[in-house]
Amino acid sequence: MNIRARRFLILFGVMAAVAVVAGAAWLFREASIAKNMRESREAGLSAYEAGDYNDETLRKLSYVAARDKDDGDVLYALADTRRRVRMENGRHIVSAIAFARAAKDALPDDPKPLELLLELYALT
């Protein structure tokens, strides 16, 4: 085997190793995100159901809603929690309306998001 072929094989081996490491890192990251989403969803919904309307519940529900915009239960819980955690100048109402609209779209047969929207519109 000549030097040129040997260099090519070494370069190809290094590139293959880098690709394998990058693929493994990507898989690890995806698994970590999925685990964090599952834990945040469970913790956020259980805190919501227990009536813990605070910034921690908002943070956990927001984490899930940012990555899964089709989870109607999380969007509804986030809208209701956002409504109850006040912000200055009533911004919490505007934010809650946006989440309630998304929940309405994700849960078209459920009347709870529509009822929440009516309550929120009455507050504006």
N, C-alpha and C positions, 0 to 999 in steps of 0.2 A: 504494500500500500504506500503510495507516495505521500509527501507532506501535505499537498493540497487536499487530498481526500481525507487525511487524518484531521486537518483543521476543520474541514466541513463537518465531519462527524462530531467533533468536540463542540462546535458551535450549535449544531442541531441538538445535541444532548443537553447543552445548557439552556437552550430555548425551550425544550420540552420540559425540563425541570422547573423553569420559571412558570410555564403554563400550568403545570400540575399544582404548584404552590399557590398560584393566583386562584385557580379553580377551587382548591380546598379552602382558601380564605373566604371566597365568595359564598361557598356552601355553609361555612361556619357562621358567617354574618347573617345569612338568610335564616338559618335555624335559630340564631339568637334573637332576631327580630320577631320571628313567629312565637317564640317562648315568651318574650316580653309582652307581645300583644295579647296572648292568651292569659297571662297573669294579670295584666292591666285591665282586661275586659272583666275577668272574674272579680277582681278587687273593686273596680269602679262600679259595676252593677250591684254587687252586694252592699257596698257603702250607700249607694243610691236607695236601694230597697230598705236599708236600715234607717234612712232619713238623715244621713250624714252629708249635708249640703255644705261643702267647704272647698277650699282651693285644692286640696289633695285629691278629692273626688273629681274635680274638674280636670286636673292634670292627667289623671289616669284615663278618664273617658276621652279627653281630647287627643291623647296619644293614639288610642284605637281609632277614633273617628278620622284622624288625619291620614291613616293608612288604609282604612276600609270605609269608604264613603257609602257603602250599601248596607251597612249593619243598622237597621232601623231601630232596634232596641237601644243600642248605644247612643244613636243620634237623639232619640226621644229623651233618654235619661240625661244626656248632656244639655239639651234645651231646657228641661225642667230645672236641672241643677243651676245652670247659668242664670235662669230667671230668679232664683232664690239667693244667689251670691251677688250682692250689689256691687256696682261699679259707679264711679262718679259720672254725673250728667246723664244717668239713665242708659248708659251704653250697654248694660247687661241685657236690657230688653231688646235692643236691636240685634245683638248677638244671638239671643235666645230665639228670636223670630227666624233668623237664618238657619239655625239648627233644627227648628221645628218644621220649617219648609222641607228641608232635606229628609227629615224623618217621615213626613207626609208622603214624599215621593218614594221612599224606600218601603213604606208600609201602606200601600194604597187601600187595603181593606180594613185597616184599623182606625177607629174613630178617635182614639186618644190624641194623636198629633193634631187633628183638626180642632178638637176641643181646646188643646193647649194654645193653638194659634189664635183662636177666638179670645181667650183670656189675655194673651199678649197684646193683641190689637186693641183690646179695651183699655189697656194700660198706657198706650201711646197717645 
